[in-house]
Amino acid sequence: GVCQCYNGWSGDTCNVPVCTGNCNSNGNCVSPENCYCNSEWTGPTCNIPICNPSCSNGYCASPGMCQCYNGWTGDTCNVPVCTGNCNSNGNCVSPEVCQCNSEWTGD
């Protein structure tokens, strides 16, 4: 005969768990609505990418890839951006904020 599966189960013998969205193809459905995510993904449905190290001033857009907020750059968004690179006479200490070398002044 044909099996009538309980909620959360499918297959000919009702032994295949069902997860909404199939864990976004980033993991395996191990029991009804319970995903075991691949190493680069997290979240209940494996839809949140992991960046390691984490993104300092941005967000993890895809596994290992940070999307930086305005004013920041670098692999982990930890490098501030200053227009003109402080005229090479100082250090960019935060977005558009230069710390001048001792013999220089200005913005």
N, C-alpha and C positions, 0 to 999 in steps of 0.2 A: 503494500500500500504506500500511499504518499504521506509523509510526515507533516504534521502541522506544527511549525516551530514556535517556541515561546518568543516574546519580544526580545530583540537584541541578538537573535541567532538566525542563521540561514544555512542553506546547503541541503543536499539530499538526506543527510542524517542529522541535520540541525546541529552540526558541530563547528560551524564557521561563525565567529563573532562578527557583529555588525558595528561599525563606527561611522558616525555621520561624517561625510566628506572623505572617508577612507584615509584618515590621518594625513590628508593633504599630500599623499604620496611621499611623505617624509618620515615614515615610520610604519610600524606594524600594529594592526588591531589585535590585541592579545586577549581581550574579553569585551563584552558589550560596552561600547563608549569608553574604552580604556586603551589609549595608544601608548606604545613603547616607541619613543622617537629615536631616529638616527642621531649620531653624535653631534651633528651640526644644527639640530633643531630642538625646540622645547615647546611647552604649552600643552594644554589638554588635547588639542588636535594637531600638534606638531606644526604649528603655523608661525612660530616665533623663531627667527634665526638667532644663532649664537655667534658672538664675536669674542674671541679670546686672544689677546687682552680686550677688555671692553672698550667702548667708545667714550672718550672723556667729554667731549663737547659736541655730541652728535648722537646718532642712533644707528643701530645695526640694521642695515638695509637688506642684506643677504648674508649667508654664512661667511664670516671672515671679512666682510666689506662694510666699513663705516661710511655713513653719509654725514658729513660735517655740517654744523650750523654755520650761518654767515659769520665770517671773521676768524674761522678756524680751518686748519688744513692738517695734513699728515695722516699716516695709516690709522691712527687711533684718535684723530682730531685733537691732538694735544699741542699743536704748534699754532700760535696766534699769527694773524696776518696784519701787516702794517703796509699801507700804500707807500711805495717808494723804498721799502725795506730800511726805514729810518735813515735814509741817505748814506748808509754804510758807516754812520757815525754814532751808533748806539745799538741797543738790543730791543727787539719787539717783545714786550713783557705781557701784553694782553692785546686784544684786537684794537688796532689804531692807537696804541699807547706805547710810545718809545721811551726808553730809559737811555739818556744820552751818555756818551763816554765823558770822562771828566773834563776834557778840554772843549766840549760842545754844549750849547744850550738851544732851546727852542722846542717846538712841538714834535 
